[in-house]
Amino acid sequence: MMIIMKPNATPQQVENVISHIRAAGLAVHLSQGVETTIIGAIGETHSIPTERFEVLEGVQEVQRITKPYKLASRQFHPENSVFPLDGFTVGGEEIAVIAGPCSVESRAQIIETAHAVKEAGACALRGGVFKPRTSPYAFQGLGEEGLEYLAEAREQTGLPIVVEIMSQTQLDLMVKYVDVLQVGARNMQNFNLLRAIGETRTPVLLKRGLSATIEELLMSAEYILAGGNKQVMLCERGIRTFETATRNTTDINAIPVLKSLTHLPVILDPSHSTGHADFVSAIARAAIAAGADGLIVEVHPNPAQALSDGKQSLKPEAFAQMVKQVGQIAQIMDRRLAAVHGAYAPQGWA
């Protein structure tokens, strides 16, 4: 349930309510907006009468949260969640463009790509170092060596780095290097991993599972939020359907639906959702028009030689053209592309 405090409620009254929530064996989540303070009482609340909290001083109203996802719900947190990454924000007026190769293959490759995507207008660098491959014989990533290369690319360009985590055993290593932990589609319901990530304060990009419903995605986000990590971005990356013309089916509906249900930022991955470089820019444009808060795009200096996902990777020049197009759509939507540490921005984007 959520306890809405009166606008003039004192800090002492807020603390008193929190004490009563904890005494009932419930977890507390405090949301302090510009005008309203909402205290979430999280746990098994069905047997607890709302009157228990309604009589407390400073309380204006007590409501039961009807959605199974409590902390991710707009009912609990009506305003958009906006949080900073190095040099820009996610979830507000700015649109984040994250770009880089599927896999970090070498120092030269990731350094070259980092400079290229920054010049084109990206605000963060993605790159995989532990790769979840369908075949056990495919390239599995460089591990910590790849993280070191990414850290060097960040030092040279100022771009924060986004890296997929595969296991709880990698968590200590990853938080030492990365700015955003990416949870891939295959791990969306790895609840032990989600709980562990929830105990960190590292921002998270949570991808929708291949066959997951929107509610299941939000329930997975709830695991992270319940651990205290409030910096969660949701990522639509295409779902598995009967259609075989593309790698996956882009659920463009998911963007406005998620924006109506949750306060969390919504990112779209046009690379995995299509699986074809020729279609990436079109779906990226559609995502921004539909209200997405950002994009995560695969870019490689030589896709034909890529060790993974070359077919869906844009060349740097094609990526630069895509960024120009989505920047124009962002302006129509009264938004703007994010930039980091003086990243190149063509005239009219500021």
C-alpha positions as CSV (number, residue, x, y, z in Angstrom):
1,M,0.0,0.0,0.0
2,M,1.0,3.6,-0.3
3,I,0.6,6.3,2.3
4,I,0.2,9.8,0.9
5,M,1.3,12.4,3.4
6,K,-0.3,15.9,3.7
7,P,1.6,18.7,1.9
8,N,2.5,20.2,5.3
9,A,3.5,16.9,7.0
10,T,6.6,17.4,9.2
11,P,9.7,15.2,9.0
12,Q,8.8,13.9,12.4
13,Q,5.4,12.8,11.2
14,V,7.0,11.1,8.2
15,E,9.5,9.2,10.5
16,N,6.6,8.2,12.7
17,V,4.7,6.6,9.8
18,I,7.9,4.8,8.7
19,S,8.3,3.4,12.2
20,H,4.8,2.1,12.2
21,I,5.3,0.5,8.8
22,R,8.4,-1.3,10.0
23,A,6.6,-2.4,13.2
24,A,4.1,-4.1,10.9
25,G,6.9,-6.2,9.3
26,L,6.8,-4.3,6.0
27,A,9.6,-2.8,4.0
28,V,9.6,1.0,3.5
29,H,10.2,2.9,0.3
30,L,10.1,6.7,0.4
31,S,9.3,8.8,-2.6
32,Q,9.5,12.5,-2.1
33,G,8.3,14.6,-5.0
34,V,8.1,18.3,-5.4
35,E,4.6,18.6,-3.9
36,T,3.9,15.1,-2.4
37,T,5.6,12.6,-0.1
38,I,4.5,9.0,-0.7
39,I,5.6,6.2,1.6
40,G,5.4,2.7,0.2
41,A,4.6,-0.1,2.6
42,I,5.9,-3.1,0.7
43,G,5.1,-6.7,1.6
44,E,2.1,-8.9,2.5
45,T,-0.4,-6.0,3.2
46,H,-3.7,-7.8,2.5
47,S,-4.3,-8.6,6.1
48,I,-3.3,-5.2,7.4
49,P,-6.2,-2.6,7.5
50,T,-5.5,0.8,6.0
51,E,-7.0,2.3,9.1
52,R,-3.8,1.4,10.9
53,F,-2.0,4.1,9.1
54,E,-4.9,6.5,8.3
55,V,-5.1,7.6,11.9
56,L,-1.5,8.7,12.1
57,E,-0.7,12.4,12.1
58,G,0.3,13.9,8.9
59,V,-1.4,11.2,6.8
60,Q,-3.7,12.4,4.0
61,E,-4.7,9.1,2.4
62,V,-3.8,5.4,2.3
63,Q,-4.3,3.5,-1.0
64,R,-3.7,-0.1,-1.9
65,I,-1.5,-0.5,-5.0
66,T,-3.5,-2.7,-7.4
67,K,-0.6,-3.7,-9.6
68,P,1.5,-6.7,-8.7
69,Y,4.6,-4.6,-9.4
70,K,4.5,-2.0,-6.6
71,L,7.6,0.2,-6.8
72,A,7.7,0.2,-10.6
73,S,4.1,1.4,-10.8
74,R,3.1,4.9,-11.7
75,Q,0.4,4.6,-9.0
76,F,3.2,4.6,-6.4
77,H,5.5,7.0,-8.3
78,P,3.4,9.2,-10.6
79,E,6.3,11.3,-11.9
80,N,8.9,10.1,-14.4
81,S,12.1,8.8,-12.8
82,V,15.0,10.9,-14.0
83,F,18.5,10.0,-12.9
84,P,22.0,11.1,-14.0
85,L,24.6,9.2,-15.9
86,D,28.0,10.8,-16.4
87,G,27.2,14.1,-18.1
88,F,23.5,13.6,-19.0
89,T,20.2,12.4,-17.6
90,V,17.9,9.5,-18.5
91,G,14.1,9.7,-18.3
92,G,13.6,13.4,-18.8
93,E,13.8,15.6,-21.8
94,E,17.1,14.2,-23.0
95,I,17.2,11.1,-25.2
96,A,20.1,8.8,-24.6
97,V,21.8,7.1,-27.5
98,I,24.0,4.2,-26.5
99,A,26.2,2.6,-29.2
100,G,29.0,0.3,-29.7
101,P,29.9,-3.2,-30.8
102,C,28.1,-6.4,-29.7
103,S,31.5,-7.7,-28.5
104,V,34.8,-6.1,-27.5
105,E,37.1,-7.9,-29.9
106,S,40.4,-6.0,-29.4
107,R,41.8,-2.7,-28.0
108,A,42.0,-1.1,-31.4
109,Q,38.5,-2.1,-32.3
110,I,36.8,-0.7,-29.2
111,I,38.9,2.5,-29.1
112,E,38.1,3.2,-32.8
113,T,34.4,2.5,-32.3
114,A,34.2,4.7,-29.2
115,H,35.7,7.7,-30.9
116,A,33.4,7.2,-33.9
117,V,30.2,6.9,-32.0
118,K,31.0,9.8,-29.8
119,E,31.7,12.0,-32.9
120,A,28.4,10.9,-34.3
121,G,26.5,11.9,-31.2
122,A,26.3,8.9,-28.9
123,C,26.3,9.7,-25.2
124,A,27.4,6.2,-23.9
125,L,29.4,3.2,-25.1
126,R,28.2,-0.3,-25.1
127,G,30.3,-3.4,-25.5
128,G,30.0,-7.1,-24.5
129,V,32.8,-8.9,-22.7
130,F,30.9,-11.9,-21.4
131,K,28.8,-13.1,-24.3
132,P,25.7,-15.3,-24.0
133,R,25.9,-17.3,-27.3
134,T,23.5,-19.9,-28.6
135,S,26.5,-22.0,-29.6
136,P,29.1,-23.0,-27.1
137,Y,31.7,-22.8,-29.9
138,A,31.0,-19.2,-30.7
139,F,33.2,-16.3,-29.4
140,Q,32.4,-15.9,-25.7
141,G,34.1,-12.5,-25.0
142,L,37.4,-11.2,-23.6
143,G,36.3,-11.0,-20.0
144,E,38.3,-8.6,-17.8
145,E,40.7,-7.8,-20.6
146,G,37.7,-6.4,-22.5
147,L,36.6,-4.4,-19.4
148,E,40.1,-2.8,-19.3
149,Y,39.8,-1.8,-23.0
150,L,36.4,-0.3,-22.3
151,A,37.7,1.6,-19.4
152,E,40.5,3.0,-21.6
153,A,37.9,4.0,-24.2
154,R,35.9,5.8,-21.5
155,E,39.0,7.6,-20.4
156,Q,39.7,8.8,-23.9
157,T,36.2,9.8,-24.9
158,G,34.4,10.5,-21.6
159,L,31.6,8.1,-22.6
160,P,30.2,6.0,-19.7
161,I,30.2,2.3,-20.5
162,V,27.3,-0.2,-20.6
163,V,28.2,-3.9,-20.3
164,E,26.1,-7.0,-20.0
165,I,26.4,-9.1,-16.8
166,M,25.8,-12.8,-17.0
167,S,26.2,-14.1,-13.5
168,Q,26.3,-13.1,-9.8
169,T,29.9,-14.2,-9.7
170,Q,30.8,-11.4,-12.1
171,L,29.2,-8.7,-10.0
172,D,32.1,-7.5,-8.0
173,L,34.3,-7.3,-11.1
174,M,31.7,-5.5,-13.1
175,V,30.8,-2.8,-10.6
176,K,34.5,-2.0,-10.4
177,Y,34.6,-1.1,-14.1
178,V,31.2,-0.3,-15.6
179,D,28.8,2.6,-15.3
180,V,25.6,0.7,-16.3
181,L,24.9,-3.0,-15.8
182,Q,23.0,-4.5,-18.7
183,V,20.8,-7.5,-17.9
184,G,20.2,-9.4,-21.2
185,A,17.0,-11.0,-22.4
186,R,18.0,-14.5,-21.3
187,N,18.7,-13.3,-17.7
188,M,15.5,-11.2,-17.3
189,Q,14.1,-13.7,-14.9
190,N,17.3,-14.7,-13.3
191,F,15.9,-13.6,-9.9
192,N,19.0,-14.3,-7.9
193,L,21.0,-12.1,-10.2
194,L,18.4,-9.4,-10.1
195,R,18.4,-9.4,-6.3
196,A,22.1,-9.1,-6.2
197,I,22.0,-6.2,-8.6
198,G,19.4,-4.6,-6.5
199,E,21.8,-4.4,-3.6
200,T,24.2,-2.3,-5.7
201,R,23.7,1.3,-6.6
202,T,24.9,0.9,-10.2
203,P,22.4,1.9,-12.9
204,V,20.8,-1.0,-14.7
205,L,19.5,-1.6,-18.3
206,L,17.0,-4.4,-18.0
207,K,16.1,-6.1,-21.3
208,R,12.8,-7.7,-22.0
209,G,12.9,-11.5,-22.3
210,L,12.4,-13.1,-25.7
211,S,8.9,-14.3,-24.8
212,A,8.2,-12.2,-21.8
213,T,5.1,-10.1,-21.3
214,I,5.2,-6.5,-20.3
215,E,4.0,-7.4,-16.8
216,E,6.8,-10.0,-16.4
217,L,9.3,-7.3,-17.4
218,L,8.0,-5.0,-14.8
219,M,8.0,-7.7,-12.1
220,S,11.7,-8.4,-12.9
221,A,12.4,-4.6,-12.5
222,E,10.6,-4.9,-9.1
223,Y,13.2,-7.3,-7.9
224,I,15.9,-4.7,-8.5
225,L,13.9,-1.8,-7.1
226,A,13.0,-3.8,-4.0
227,G,16.7,-4.1,-3.2
228,G,17.0,-0.3,-3.1
229,N,18.5,0.3,-6.6
230,K,16.2,2.9,-8.1
231,Q,18.2,3.5,-11.3
232,V,16.5,1.0,-13.6
233,M,16.0,1.5,-17.4
234,L,13.7,-0.9,-19.2
235,C,14.7,-2.1,-22.7
236,E,12.4,-3.4,-25.4
237,R,14.5,-5.5,-27.7
238,G,12.0,-7.4,-29.8
239,I,10.0,-10.5,-28.9
240,R,9.8,-14.0,-30.4
241,T,6.8,-14.5,-32.7
242,F,5.8,-16.6,-35.7
243,E,7.4,-14.1,-38.0
244,T,10.8,-15.0,-39.5
245,A,11.5,-12.0,-41.8
246,T,13.4,-10.4,-39.0
247,R,15.3,-11.7,-36.1
248,N,12.6,-10.7,-33.6
249,T,9.4,-8.7,-33.8
250,T,9.7,-5.1,-32.5
251,D,6.9,-4.5,-30.1
252,I,6.6,-0.8,-30.7
253,N,3.4,-0.8,-28.7
254,A,5.5,-1.6,-25.6
255,I,6.9,1.9,-25.5
256,P,3.7,3.9,-24.9
257,V,2.3,1.0,-22.8
258,L,5.3,1.0,-20.5
259,K,5.3,4.7,-20.3
260,S,1.7,4.6,-19.1
261,L,2.3,1.8,-16.5
262,T,5.7,2.8,-15.1
263,H,7.8,5.8,-14.2
264,L,11.0,4.0,-15.3
265,P,12.8,5.2,-18.4
266,V,12.2,3.1,-21.6
267,I,15.0,2.3,-24.1
268,L,14.6,0.5,-27.4
269,D,17.2,-1.8,-29.1
270,P,16.5,-1.6,-32.9
271,S,19.5,-3.9,-33.6
272,H,18.3,-7.0,-31.8
273,S,14.7,-6.3,-32.5
274,T,15.3,-6.4,-36.3
275,G,18.5,-8.4,-36.7
276,H,19.2,-6.5,-40.0
277,A,21.3,-3.3,-40.3
278,D,19.1,-2.2,-43.2
279,F,16.1,-1.9,-40.8
280,V,17.8,-0.4,-37.7
281,S,17.4,3.3,-38.6
282,A,13.7,3.0,-39.4
283,I,12.9,1.3,-36.1
284,A,15.1,3.8,-34.2
285,R,13.1,6.7,-35.7
286,A,9.8,5.0,-34.8
287,A,11.0,4.4,-31.2
288,I,11.6,8.1,-30.7
289,A,8.3,9.1,-32.2
290,A,6.6,6.6,-29.9
291,G,8.1,8.2,-26.9
292,A,11.2,6.1,-26.1
293,D,13.8,7.7,-23.7
294,G,16.7,6.3,-25.6
295,L,18.2,3.8,-28.0
296,I,20.9,1.1,-27.7
297,V,22.5,0.4,-31.1
298,E,25.2,-1.9,-32.3
299,V,27.9,-0.2,-34.3
300,H,31.1,-1.9,-35.7
301,P,33.8,-0.4,-37.9
302,N,33.8,-3.5,-40.1
303,P,30.6,-5.5,-39.6
304,A,31.6,-8.2,-42.1
305,Q,34.5,-9.1,-39.8
306,A,32.6,-8.9,-36.5
307,L,32.9,-11.9,-34.2
308,S,29.2,-11.5,-33.3
309,D,26.1,-9.8,-34.6
310,G,27.8,-8.3,-37.6
311,K,24.6,-8.6,-39.7
312,Q,22.7,-6.2,-37.5
313,S,25.6,-3.7,-36.8
314,L,25.7,-0.3,-38.4
315,K,28.9,1.1,-39.8
316,P,29.9,4.4,-38.1
317,E,28.8,6.5,-41.1
318,A,25.4,4.9,-41.1
319,F,25.1,5.3,-37.4
320,A,25.9,9.1,-37.8
321,Q,23.1,9.4,-40.3
322,M,20.7,7.6,-38.0
323,V,21.6,9.9,-35.1
324,K,20.9,12.9,-37.3
325,Q,17.5,11.6,-38.2
326,V,16.5,10.7,-34.6
327,G,17.7,14.1,-33.5
328,Q,15.3,15.8,-35.9
329,I,12.4,13.6,-34.6
330,A,13.4,14.4,-31.0
331,Q,13.0,18.1,-31.8
332,I,9.5,17.5,-33.1
333,M,8.8,15.7,-29.8
334,D,10.1,18.8,-27.9
335,R,13.1,16.7,-26.7
336,R,16.8,16.7,-27.4
337,L,19.6,14.2,-27.8
338,A,21.9,13.9,-24.8
339,A,25.5,14.7,-25.1
340,V,28.5,13.9,-22.9
341,H,31.6,16.0,-22.2
342,G,31.4,18.0,-25.4
343,A,30.4,15.2,-27.7
344,Y,29.9,16.3,-31.3
345,A,26.5,17.7,-31.9
346,P,25.5,19.0,-35.4
347,Q,24.0,22.5,-35.5
348,G,20.4,22.6,-34.3
349,W,20.7,19.8,-31.8
350,A,21.5,21.9,-28.8
